[in-house]
Amino acid sequence: MQVTAGKLTSDKDTVAVVDAIATVDKSGNNWAISLVNRHPFENVDCTVIMGDKPLNGKYKATILAGDSLTLPGTLSRSAKTGKTGAI
């Protein structure tokens, strides 16, 4: 799997704006992919390539989002989670 997206830059340092990890079952047919947008303020576009083919179309997705980058969920205040949709 290859993921292409922009970078965040601070002074001379850069970091990928999208982190990605993937796992596949023993048959090689069922993949689970996690994409994390590290940009503090904006939605970002990325391209995912599996083998030599771009991942195009609609796929089942679970979107996890919090109210703030620095405010984790607690027992009395949970982060927004579990929005299900298509990407």
Stockholm file with secondary structure:
# STOCKHOLM 1.0

chainA/1-87         MQVTAGKLTSDKDTVAVVDAIATVDKSGNNWAISLVNRHPFENVDCTVIMGDKPLNGKYKATILAGDSLTLPGTLSRSAKTGKTGAI
#=GR chainA/1-87 SS CEEECCEEEETTEEEESEEEEEEECTTSCCEEEEEEECCSSCCCCCEEEETTEECCSCCEEEECCCSCSSCCCCSSSCCCCCEEEEC
#=GC SS_cons        CEEECCEEEETTEEEESEEEEEEECTTSCCEEEEEEECCSSCCCCCEEEETTEECCSCCEEEECCCSCSSCCCCSSSCCCCCEEEEC
//
